[in-house]
């Protein structure tokens, strides 16, 4: 494998990982900061926006060394779900 294909593959992998959800990391940061924001679809076709505030737990920042690799390891599953949900 030559250098240019490794660089191209690495850039593609990086773009893929950045574009995926990262739900475990996102949940850890939301619990650490105590804020969360969600958009849910409604029956009228417009989304309903919820801003949730709760007691922050800064100890959740300690989970980031576990959640980031877990999100990367599950990224193929997340990508498959993303494709399935997108074409649904």
C-alpha positions in Angstrom: 0.0 0.0 0.0 1.6 3.3 -1.0 1.6 6.5 1.1 -1.0 8.4 -0.9 -3.6 5.7 -0.5 -2.9 5.5 3.2 -3.3 9.3 3.5 -6.5 9.2 1.5 -7.9 6.3 3.6 -6.9 8.1 6.8 -8.7 11.3 5.7 -11.8 9.3 4.7 -11.8 7.5 8.1 -11.4 10.8 9.9 -14.2 12.4 8.0 -16.4 9.4 8.7 -15.7 9.5 12.4 -16.3 13.2 12.6 -19.7 12.9 10.8 -21.1 10.2 13.0 -23.1 10.7 16.1 -20.7 9.9 18.9 -23.7 9.3 21.2 -21.7 7.9 24.2 -19.3 10.8 24.2 -22.2 13.3 23.8 -24.1 11.8 26.7 -21.1 11.9 28.9 -20.5 15.6 28.1 -24.2 16.4 28.6 -24.2 14.8 32.1 -21.0 16.5 33.0 -22.2 20.0 32.1 -25.8 19.5 33.2 -27.4 20.7 30.0 -29.0 18.9 27.1 -30.8 20.1 24.0 -33.0 17.9 21.8 -35.2 18.3 18.8 -38.1 15.8 18.5 -40.5 15.6 15.5 -44.1 16.4 16.1 -47.3 15.4 14.3 -47.5 18.7 12.5 -44.1 18.1 10.8 -42.3 20.8 12.8 -39.7 19.8 15.4 -40.3 20.5 19.1 -37.1 21.8 20.8 -36.4 20.9 24.5 -33.7 22.5 26.6 -33.1 20.4 29.6 -31.1 21.5 32.6 -30.2 19.3 35.5 -27.5 18.9 38.2 -24.1 18.8 36.5 -21.7 15.9 37.5 -18.2 16.9 36.4 -17.0 13.3 37.2 -18.5 12.3 33.9 -15.6 13.9 32.2 -13.5 11.0 33.5 -15.5 8.7 31.2 -14.3 10.4 28.1 -11.2 8.2 27.7 -13.6 5.3 27.6 -16.4 6.8 25.5 -14.3 8.2 22.6 -12.7 4.8 21.8 -16.1 3.1 22.3 -17.7 5.5 19.8 -14.9 4.8 17.3 -15.2 1.0 17.8 -19.0 1.2 17.2 -18.8 3.6 14.3 -19.4 0.9 11.7 -22.7 0.0 13.4 -23.6 3.7 13.8 -22.8 4.2 10.1 -25.0 1.3 9.1 -27.9 2.7 11.3 -27.3 6.1 9.8 -27.7 4.8 6.3 -30.7 2.7 7.2 -32.4 5.6 9.0 -31.6 8.1 6.2 -33.3 6.0 3.6 -36.3 5.1 5.8 
